Amino acid sequence: MNENKLRVITQDEVDGYKKAIKDKGYSVEDFDDIEKVLSESKGGFYTPKGEITIERKSTGKKRVYKTGSGRSWPAKFEEELGNGCFD
């Protein structure tokens, strides 16, 4: 992880979605994530907003989740993973 890069997801969120992948019986290596910053700080207090795209490499299935303060995208990802959205 590049310490200088603006992140829109926390390490806890990364750990959470990777745990969901393992818990559902999938391989973490079969999934890729791409962060996109949608708003940047101009100074002062700031919580970045963005989105994360998660793709299952073996199927090419992708889902996009909104990120930022108060978002619960890892839970939505886990729900969709369990419902077969990446199969």
Residue frames as a rotation matrix with the C-alpha (Angstrom) as fourth column:
MET 1
0.586 0.810 0.000 0.00
0.810 -0.586 0.000 0.00
0.000 0.000 -1.000 0.00
ASN 2
-0.331 -0.666 0.669 1.42
0.638 -0.680 -0.361 3.39
0.695 0.307 0.650 -0.98
GLU 3
-0.253 0.187 -0.949 1.40
0.915 -0.271 -0.298 5.60
-0.313 -0.944 -0.103 2.12
ASN 4
-0.834 -0.143 -0.533 1.24
0.046 -0.980 0.191 8.80
-0.550 0.135 0.824 0.01
LYS 5
-0.816 0.572 0.084 -1.76
0.165 0.091 0.982 7.71
0.554 0.815 -0.168 -2.03
LEU 6
-0.561 0.725 0.400 -5.14
-0.827 -0.460 -0.324 9.07
-0.051 -0.512 0.857 -0.99
ARG 7
-0.955 0.240 -0.172 -7.23
0.232 0.971 0.063 6.12
0.182 0.020 -0.983 0.14
VAL 8
-0.386 0.895 0.225 -11.03
-0.767 -0.447 0.461 5.97
0.513 0.005 0.858 0.03
ILE 9
0.682 0.533 -0.501 -11.22
-0.131 0.763 0.633 2.67
0.720 -0.367 0.590 1.91
THR 10
0.353 -0.520 0.778 -9.75
-0.936 -0.177 0.306 1.76
-0.021 -0.835 -0.549 5.27
GLN 11
-0.667 -0.653 -0.359 -7.61
-0.625 0.753 -0.208 -1.24
0.406 0.086 -0.910 6.07
ASP 12
-0.667 0.507 0.547 -10.48
-0.288 0.501 -0.816 -2.55
-0.688 -0.701 -0.188 8.23
GLU 13
0.405 0.832 -0.378 -12.77
-0.685 0.002 -0.729 -2.46
-0.606 0.554 0.571 5.18
VAL 14
0.008 -0.507 -0.862 -10.17
-0.891 0.388 -0.237 -4.30
0.455 0.770 -0.449 3.09
ASP 15
-0.906 -0.371 0.204 -9.75
-0.422 0.754 -0.504 -6.92
0.034 -0.543 -0.839 5.82
GLY 16
-0.308 0.886 0.347 -13.54
-0.435 0.193 -0.880 -7.24
-0.846 -0.422 0.325 6.11
TYR 17
0.537 0.560 -0.631 -14.22
-0.810 0.133 -0.571 -7.87
-0.236 0.817 0.525 2.44
LYS 18
-0.273 -0.701 -0.659 -11.30
-0.756 0.580 -0.303 -10.31
0.595 0.415 -0.688 2.17
LYS 19
-0.851 0.058 0.522 -12.61
-0.381 0.616 -0.690 -12.19
-0.361 -0.786 -0.502 5.22
ALA 20
0.178 0.984 0.001 -16.03
-0.625 0.114 -0.772 -12.40
-0.760 0.137 0.636 3.55
ILE 21
0.265 -0.165 -0.950 -14.42
-0.902 0.305 -0.305 -13.91
0.340 0.938 -0.068 0.45
LYS 22
-0.754 -0.626 -0.197 -12.69
-0.492 0.738 -0.462 -16.59
0.435 -0.252 -0.865 2.54
ASP 23
-0.664 0.549 0.508 -15.77
-0.417 0.292 -0.861 -17.23
-0.621 -0.783 0.036 4.70
LYS 24
0.407 0.866 -0.291 -17.87
-0.720 0.107 -0.686 -17.86
-0.563 0.488 0.667 1.57
GLY 25
0.449 -0.273 0.851 -15.31
0.239 0.954 0.180 -20.39
-0.861 0.122 0.494 0.28
TYR 26
0.963 -0.145 0.227 -13.74
0.183 -0.267 -0.946 -18.29
0.198 0.953 -0.230 -2.46
SER 27
0.111 -0.987 -0.113 -10.07
0.991 0.101 0.093 -17.51
-0.080 -0.122 0.989 -3.08
VAL 28
0.485 -0.012 -0.875 -8.94
0.244 -0.958 0.148 -13.95
-0.840 -0.285 -0.462 -2.30
GLU 29
-0.570 -0.815 -0.109 -6.56
0.062 -0.175 0.983 -14.18
-0.819 0.553 0.151 -5.26
ASP 30
-0.488 0.478 0.730 -9.59
0.871 0.314 0.377 -14.52
-0.049 0.820 -0.570 -7.58
PHE 31
0.659 0.748 -0.075 -10.76
0.750 -0.662 -0.008 -11.01
-0.055 -0.051 -0.997 -6.67
ASP 32
-0.560 -0.777 0.289 -9.34
0.789 -0.606 -0.100 -7.61
0.253 0.172 0.952 -7.54
ASP 33
0.464 0.709 -0.531 -10.28
0.803 -0.590 -0.086 -4.16
-0.375 -0.386 -0.843 -6.27
ILE 34
-0.477 -0.520 0.708 -9.87
0.750 -0.661 0.020 -0.72
0.457 0.541 0.705 -7.81
GLU 35
-0.027 0.402 -0.915 -10.38
0.781 -0.564 -0.270 2.44
-0.625 -0.722 -0.299 -5.77
LYS 36
-0.277 -0.011 0.961 -11.56
0.733 -0.649 0.204 5.68
0.621 0.761 0.188 -7.34
VAL 37
-0.631 0.025 -0.776 -11.50
0.584 -0.643 -0.496 9.01
-0.511 -0.766 0.391 -5.50
LEU 38
0.021 0.746 0.666 -14.58
0.942 -0.239 0.237 11.09
0.335 0.622 -0.707 -6.31
SER 39
0.855 0.186 0.483 -13.85
0.053 -0.960 0.276 14.08
0.515 -0.211 -0.831 -4.08
GLU 40
-0.041 -0.951 -0.308 -10.59
0.801 0.153 -0.578 15.46
0.597 -0.270 0.756 -2.77
SER 41
0.404 0.119 -0.907 -9.75
0.826 -0.473 0.306 17.74
-0.392 -0.873 -0.289 0.12
LYS 42
0.404 -0.274 0.873 -9.12
0.433 -0.783 -0.447 21.41
0.806 0.558 -0.198 -0.51
GLY 43
-0.676 -0.641 0.364 -7.83
-0.093 -0.416 -0.905 21.82
0.731 -0.645 0.221 3.07
GLY 44
-0.281 0.557 0.782 -9.29
-0.949 -0.285 -0.138 21.54
0.146 -0.780 0.608 6.55
PHE 45
-0.409 0.219 0.886 -11.25
-0.401 0.829 -0.390 18.57
-0.820 -0.515 -0.251 7.89
TYR 46
-0.067 0.304 -0.950 -11.99
-0.993 0.075 0.094 16.07
0.100 0.950 0.297 5.18
THR 47
-0.122 0.069 0.990 -13.31
-0.199 0.976 -0.093 12.57
-0.972 -0.208 -0.105 4.73
PRO 48
-0.797 -0.254 -0.549 -12.64
-0.558 -0.041 0.829 11.29
-0.234 0.966 -0.109 1.21
LYS 49
0.306 0.888 0.342 -15.52
-0.391 0.445 -0.806 9.92
-0.868 0.113 0.484 -0.83
GLY 50
-0.541 -0.496 -0.679 -15.20
-0.826 0.158 0.542 7.54
-0.161 0.854 -0.495 -3.70
GLU 51
0.710 0.702 -0.047 -16.04
-0.696 0.692 -0.191 4.12
-0.102 0.168 0.980 -4.97
ILE 52
-0.464 -0.789 0.403 -14.49
-0.642 0.613 0.461 0.72
-0.610 -0.045 -0.791 -5.10
THR 53
0.446 0.495 -0.746 -14.96
-0.857 0.477 -0.196 -1.74
0.259 0.726 0.637 -7.93
ILE 54
-0.248 -0.465 0.850 -14.54
-0.608 0.758 0.237 -5.37
-0.754 -0.458 -0.471 -6.97
GLU 55
0.308 0.249 -0.918 -14.09
-0.919 0.326 -0.220 -7.89
0.244 0.912 0.329 -9.76
ARG 56
0.429 -0.189 0.884 -13.98
-0.223 0.926 0.306 -11.66
-0.875 -0.328 0.355 -9.67
LYS 57
-0.317 -0.718 -0.619 -11.25
-0.771 -0.185 0.609 -12.43
-0.552 0.671 -0.496 -12.17
SER 58
-0.865 -0.107 0.490 -12.46
0.083 0.933 0.351 -15.92
-0.494 0.344 -0.798 -13.12
THR 59
-0.085 0.921 0.379 -15.94
0.880 0.247 -0.405 -14.73
-0.467 0.300 -0.832 -14.11
GLY 60
-0.745 -0.246 0.620 -15.31
0.541 -0.767 0.346 -11.10
0.391 0.593 0.704 -15.01
LYS 61
0.364 0.931 -0.021 -18.27
0.719 -0.267 0.642 -10.11
0.592 -0.249 -0.766 -12.80
LYS 62
-0.783 -0.601 0.163 -17.88
0.414 -0.698 -0.585 -6.65
0.465 -0.390 0.795 -11.24
ARG 63
0.460 0.851 -0.251 -19.77
0.828 -0.309 0.468 -4.64
0.321 -0.423 -0.847 -8.66
VAL 64
-0.474 -0.551 0.687 -19.25
0.268 -0.833 -0.484 -0.98
0.839 -0.046 0.543 -7.71
TYR 65
0.309 0.497 -0.811 -19.72
0.925 0.040 0.377 0.24
0.220 -0.867 -0.448 -4.14
LYS 66
0.502 -0.082 0.861 -19.80
-0.082 -0.996 -0.046 3.81
0.861 -0.047 -0.507 -2.79
THR 67
-0.028 -0.600 -0.799 -17.18
0.902 0.330 -0.280 4.51
0.432 -0.729 0.532 -0.11
GLY 68
-0.406 -0.187 0.894 -16.69
-0.112 -0.961 -0.252 7.20
0.907 -0.203 0.369 2.48
SER 69
-0.943 -0.009 0.332 -17.80
-0.329 -0.113 -0.937 8.07
0.046 -0.993 0.104 5.97
GLY 70
-0.312 0.878 0.364 -20.81
-0.683 0.059 -0.728 6.11
-0.661 -0.476 0.580 7.13
ARG 71
0.149 0.339 -0.929 -20.87
-0.921 0.389 -0.006 3.73
0.360 0.856 0.371 4.16
SER 72
0.121 -0.045 0.992 -21.35
-0.622 0.775 0.111 0.02
-0.773 -0.631 0.065 4.78
TRP 73
0.332 0.007 -0.943 -20.13
-0.924 0.201 -0.324 -1.33
0.187 0.980 0.073 1.46
PRO 74
-0.761 -0.640 -0.104 -18.33
-0.618 0.765 -0.183 -4.38
0.197 -0.075 -0.978 2.97
ALA 75
-0.527 0.656 0.541 -21.66
-0.175 0.539 -0.824 -5.68
-0.832 -0.529 -0.169 4.31
LYS 76
0.491 0.703 -0.515 -23.33
-0.640 -0.110 -0.761 -5.10
-0.591 0.703 0.396 0.92
PHE 77
-0.138 -0.642 -0.754 -20.43
-0.937 0.332 -0.111 -6.89
0.322 0.691 -0.647 -0.80
GLU 78
-0.900 -0.222 0.375 -20.75
-0.371 0.842 -0.391 -9.86
-0.229 -0.491 -0.841 1.56
GLU 79
-0.042 0.973 0.228 -24.52
-0.277 0.208 -0.938 -10.02
-0.960 -0.103 0.261 0.93
GLU 80
0.563 0.258 -0.785 -24.08
-0.795 -0.090 -0.600 -9.93
-0.226 0.962 0.154 -2.86
LEU 81
-0.501 -0.797 -0.338 -21.25
-0.830 0.553 -0.072 -12.46
0.244 0.244 -0.939 -2.74
GLY 82
-0.781 0.257 0.569 -23.51
-0.193 0.768 -0.611 -14.82
-0.594 -0.587 -0.550 -0.78
ASN 83
0.274 0.960 -0.056 -26.33
-0.267 0.020 -0.964 -14.26
-0.924 0.279 0.261 -3.28
GLY 84
0.159 -0.280 0.947 -24.14
0.708 0.701 0.088 -15.38
-0.688 0.656 0.309 -6.21
CYS 85
0.883 0.239 -0.403 -23.64
-0.038 -0.821 -0.570 -11.96
-0.467 0.519 -0.716 -7.82
PHE 86
0.148 -0.919 -0.365 -20.02
-0.877 -0.292 0.382 -12.86
-0.458 0.264 -0.849 -8.62
ASP 87
-0.191 -0.159 0.969 -20.72
0.045 0.984 0.171 -16.39
-0.981 0.076 -0.181 -9.96
